[in-house]
Amino acid sequence: MMKNMEKPRHSDMAIKICGMKDPDNIKAVSLLTPMLMGFIFYDKTPRNAAGLDADIIKSLPEYVRPVAVFVNASRDFIRENIAKYGFKIIQLHGNETPDECRYWKDHGVTVFKAIPVGNREDIARTVTYEGSVDAFLFDTRSEKAGGSGKHFDWTLLDEYTGNTPYLLSGGISPDDVDDIIAAMRPGMAGIDINSRFEIAPGMKDPRLLTHFILSLRRYNEDEQIAKPFWEKA
């Protein structure tokens, strides 16, 4: 059973904007105050951030926490990019085992683990990662690595009884604000958005993001807390 997990306040909901790679676009989006910004290091996506100037990420405002996204990457590759860009958070989006996740957590890295979801069994298998990760990211199950741009059945969130917070992902669009609010469950710490807010792969539309973020935050009950959800007692 879920312990000490209450339904989140709207004001606590983190917004993670993923798939960033263009320097000017990164600067523009950072002004919209997302808590998290994702950079994908995977050569099979057009959103690959490899080669991005490290100063772009290191100069992000303090309120934006950069997240490095890897897919079945070697420890050397992950270690190299953590050192180059100064990442403190990684998201493992492949077939990484609980032991592999725990390795990075034990080395002082905050670990998000993506879980592809298509049925209740996918939700149930999160139990094997309990204690090995700081947060899950529930994404739509797809044949390819990475996102599908589609929703999974969000009522499956009712099946989650773990103690690890999670981000909701999978084809979230500018029109989904009311559905996101309706989907809020105990343990849901925020949302992850990507392709449905793009002008082109890796290029987010600030206009769409602004409208979406303001619409979502109209539900806020108080000011956004400064302490990240994964560091809460």
PLY file of the C-alpha trace (Angstrom):
ply
format ascii 1.0
element vertex 233
property float x
property float y
property float z
element edge 232
property int vertex1
property int vertex2
end_header
0.00 0.00 0.00
1.07 3.58 -0.64
2.49 5.17 2.50
2.57 8.89 3.30
1.44 9.73 -0.23
-1.37 12.28 -0.43
-3.04 13.72 -3.50
-0.70 16.50 -4.67
-1.58 20.16 -4.47
-1.78 21.85 -7.84
0.93 24.25 -6.72
3.35 21.39 -6.15
3.07 20.05 -9.70
6.40 20.13 -11.52
6.54 20.88 -15.23
9.32 19.15 -17.17
9.90 20.31 -20.74
11.92 17.68 -22.57
13.72 17.35 -25.88
15.54 20.69 -25.84
18.58 21.29 -28.05
18.54 24.77 -29.63
20.42 27.43 -27.59
18.05 30.33 -28.28
14.99 28.16 -27.74
16.44 26.87 -24.46
16.87 30.44 -23.21
13.35 31.44 -24.26
11.72 28.39 -22.67
13.69 28.77 -19.44
11.98 32.15 -18.91
8.67 30.28 -18.58
9.95 28.85 -15.24
9.65 25.10 -15.73
11.07 23.19 -12.77
12.81 20.69 -15.06
14.27 20.80 -18.58
15.24 17.59 -20.38
18.18 17.07 -22.74
18.24 13.80 -24.66
21.58 12.12 -25.36
20.53 9.46 -27.84
21.69 9.42 -31.45
18.49 7.87 -32.83
16.33 10.91 -32.12
16.21 14.26 -33.96
16.15 15.84 -30.49
19.64 14.61 -29.69
21.40 17.25 -27.57
24.89 15.79 -28.00
27.33 18.52 -28.96
25.41 21.28 -27.23
27.71 23.89 -25.68
28.02 23.02 -21.99
27.73 26.68 -21.01
24.16 26.75 -22.33
23.09 24.20 -19.74
25.33 25.46 -16.97
23.94 28.98 -17.36
20.29 27.98 -16.93
18.47 29.92 -14.19
18.69 28.32 -10.77
14.98 27.49 -10.77
15.37 25.25 -13.85
16.91 21.87 -13.07
18.47 20.24 -16.18
17.86 16.52 -16.70
20.04 14.31 -18.91
18.02 11.61 -20.69
19.77 8.37 -21.68
18.59 5.20 -23.43
20.55 2.05 -22.53
23.73 4.11 -22.41
27.03 2.86 -21.03
28.22 4.06 -17.65
31.18 5.78 -19.31
28.88 7.71 -21.66
26.63 8.80 -18.81
29.59 9.70 -16.61
31.19 11.74 -19.40
28.07 13.82 -19.99
27.39 14.34 -16.30
30.90 15.73 -15.96
30.74 17.85 -19.12
27.37 19.50 -18.47
27.15 19.35 -14.67
23.98 17.28 -14.55
22.70 16.25 -11.14
19.61 14.48 -12.47
19.46 11.70 -15.05
16.47 10.02 -16.65
16.98 6.43 -17.77
14.64 5.73 -20.65
15.68 2.26 -21.76
15.78 -1.22 -20.28
17.95 -0.26 -17.32
17.66 -2.65 -14.37
16.95 -1.65 -10.77
20.60 -2.42 -10.00
21.78 -0.05 -12.72
19.49 2.69 -11.43
20.70 2.08 -7.91
24.32 2.40 -9.04
23.78 6.02 -10.05
21.64 6.81 -7.03
24.39 5.46 -4.78
26.82 7.79 -6.58
24.84 10.87 -5.61
22.83 11.28 -8.81
19.06 11.86 -8.73
17.53 9.12 -10.88
14.26 9.22 -12.82
13.25 5.92 -14.46
10.91 5.91 -17.43
8.30 3.14 -17.32
6.43 2.37 -20.56
2.77 1.85 -19.72
0.20 -0.09 -21.70
-1.57 -2.11 -19.05
-1.80 -2.65 -15.29
1.10 -5.12 -15.33
3.40 -2.31 -16.46
2.36 -0.26 -13.45
2.80 -3.25 -11.14
6.41 -3.84 -12.18
7.46 -0.53 -10.66
7.69 -2.40 -7.35
11.03 -3.86 -8.47
12.49 -0.34 -8.69
11.31 0.85 -5.25
14.30 2.26 -3.38
16.45 2.30 -6.52
15.08 5.48 -8.11
13.96 8.92 -6.97
11.01 9.19 -9.36
9.27 7.35 -12.17
8.17 8.77 -15.49
5.09 6.99 -16.82
5.18 7.12 -20.62
3.09 5.43 -23.30
4.36 1.99 -24.29
5.79 2.05 -27.81
7.76 -0.26 -30.06
10.50 2.33 -30.37
12.67 3.83 -27.65
11.44 7.20 -26.51
8.01 8.78 -26.64
5.13 7.91 -28.92
3.36 11.27 -28.83
0.20 9.47 -27.61
-1.60 9.08 -24.30
-1.91 5.81 -22.45
-5.05 5.11 -20.45
-4.61 7.48 -17.51
-7.12 5.56 -15.41
-4.30 2.99 -15.03
-2.76 5.44 -12.56
-5.31 4.09 -10.07
-3.25 0.88 -10.06
-0.15 2.60 -8.69
0.40 1.91 -4.97
4.11 2.63 -4.67
5.96 5.08 -2.48
8.01 6.72 -5.26
6.66 9.92 -6.87
6.10 9.99 -10.61
5.78 12.31 -13.59
2.98 11.78 -16.08
4.14 11.71 -19.70
2.97 10.46 -23.07
1.60 12.77 -25.73
0.49 15.58 -23.41
-0.83 18.41 -25.57
-1.78 22.09 -25.08
-5.44 21.02 -24.84
-4.96 18.57 -21.97
-5.05 20.87 -18.92
-8.46 19.75 -17.65
-7.60 16.09 -18.25
-4.33 16.47 -16.34
-6.14 17.95 -13.36
-8.65 15.10 -13.49
-5.80 12.56 -13.65
-4.04 13.79 -10.51
-3.53 10.91 -8.08
-1.47 10.32 -4.93
2.19 10.15 -5.94
1.84 12.28 -9.07
4.54 14.93 -8.79
4.27 16.58 -12.17
4.12 16.23 -15.93
6.58 15.79 -18.78
5.84 17.49 -22.10
7.64 17.33 -25.42
6.61 16.81 -29.05
3.07 18.20 -28.93
4.50 21.64 -28.15
6.97 21.75 -31.03
7.44 23.84 -34.12
10.03 21.28 -35.28
11.84 18.43 -33.46
13.71 19.99 -30.55
12.14 23.45 -31.07
9.37 24.31 -28.62
6.70 26.92 -29.34
6.90 29.50 -26.51
3.38 30.72 -27.31
1.85 27.27 -26.82
3.91 26.68 -23.69
2.95 30.04 -22.18
-0.77 29.44 -22.67
-0.51 25.89 -21.33
1.54 26.79 -18.25
-0.70 29.72 -17.34
-3.79 27.55 -17.83
-2.36 24.80 -15.62
-1.23 27.21 -12.94
-4.63 28.83 -12.64
-5.39 25.88 -10.38
-2.58 26.81 -7.98
-3.58 27.15 -4.35
-0.42 29.01 -3.32
3.04 29.89 -4.59
5.15 27.10 -6.04
7.37 25.65 -3.36
11.11 25.93 -3.92
12.11 22.48 -2.68
12.11 19.83 -5.45
9.57 17.04 -5.00
12.30 14.37 -4.93
13.96 15.99 -1.92
10.85 16.12 0.27
10.93 14.19 3.54
0 1
1 2
2 3
3 4
4 5
5 6
6 7
7 8
8 9
9 10
10 11
11 12
12 13
13 14
14 15
15 16
16 17
17 18
18 19
19 20
20 21
21 22
22 23
23 24
24 25
25 26
26 27
27 28
28 29
29 30
30 31
31 32
32 33
33 34
34 35
35 36
36 37
37 38
38 39
39 40
40 41
41 42
42 43
43 44
44 45
45 46
46 47
47 48
48 49
49 50
50 51
51 52
52 53
53 54
54 55
55 56
56 57
57 58
58 59
59 60
60 61
61 62
62 63
63 64
64 65
65 66
66 67
67 68
68 69
69 70
70 71
71 72
72 73
73 74
74 75
75 76
76 77
77 78
78 79
79 80
80 81
81 82
82 83
83 84
84 85
85 86
86 87
87 88
88 89
89 90
90 91
91 92
92 93
93 94
94 95
95 96
96 97
97 98
98 99
99 100
100 101
101 102
102 103
103 104
104 105
105 106
106 107
107 108
108 109
109 110
110 111
111 112
112 113
113 114
114 115
115 116
116 117
117 118
118 119
119 120
120 121
121 122
122 123
123 124
124 125
125 126
126 127
127 128
128 129
129 130
130 131
131 132
132 133
133 134
134 135
135 136
136 137
137 138
138 139
139 140
140 141
141 142
142 143
143 144
144 145
145 146
146 147
147 148
148 149
149 150
150 151
151 152
152 153
153 154
154 155
155 156
156 157
157 158
158 159
159 160
160 161
161 162
162 163
163 164
164 165
165 166
166 167
167 168
168 169
169 170
170 171
171 172
172 173
173 174
174 175
175 176
176 177
177 178
178 179
179 180
180 181
181 182
182 183
183 184
184 185
185 186
186 187
187 188
188 189
189 190
190 191
191 192
192 193
193 194
194 195
195 196
196 197
197 198
198 199
199 200
200 201
201 202
202 203
203 204
204 205
205 206
206 207
207 208
208 209
209 210
210 211
211 212
212 213
213 214
214 215
215 216
216 217
217 218
218 219
219 220
220 221
221 222
222 223
223 224
224 225
225 226
226 227
227 228
228 229
229 230
230 231
231 232
